[in-house]
Amino acid sequence: MRRLAGLLLAGCVLALPVSAQQAGMPPVGVPQSAVVVLDRDQLFSTSLFGRRVARDVEAASTELATENRQIEADLEAEEARLTELRATMDPAEFRQLAIDFDARVTDIRRAQDAKGRAITGQIERAQQIFFERINPILVDLAREAGALVILDRRFVVASADQVNITAVAQARVDSILGEGPLTDAPAPPPQSPAETPPAAD
């Protein structure tokens, strides 16, 4: 995803003519400059697509946090039951139960951590998809601006507001891409051992 950093669309845009608007008036709101600036982070986070992704991720994170609290409560209750059994069990048998319990806790923790990483990966994947899909839109904007290159604003020391095309790009992206399809979310991660249903007889 970071491969686009710096000269965001240099490879795509440098082949464009210096001015694609010589034959007519430039579109309203599109600055005319050989170099224009784009705030990638702002474009993604404030776009309809980015806000939809943020909602999806927040919902998934909330669901995972609720699930983690329930698992924690269940494990604490099971641990309490094991503690009560300790006085009535053979020490060797109890030791094996304790070992099995600790191993299951470790497996559950790994599974839940994997779910958290999957949510983080969903954000990264969504950003990658977003910039892949809007690349033609940005190329068109560059043509309209007569720009040779679009620079990532994070790597620009100073620039005039007039060459910042972020707001124009967002309006264009929202009108074309919108919230985007809802089919790009990754497959749900594996269930934790505590949630895996028993096999059918």
Secondary structure, DSSP 8 states (H G I E B T S, - for coil): -GGGSSBTTHHHHTTS-S-TTTTS---TT----SEEEE-HHHHHHHSHHHHHHHHHHHHHHHHHHHHHHHHHHHHHHHHHHHHHHGGGS-HHHHHHHHHHHHHHHHHHHHHHHHHHHHHHHHHHHHHHHHHHHHHHHHHHHHHHHT-SEEEEGGG-S---GGGB-HHHHHHHHHHHTTT--S--S-------TTT------
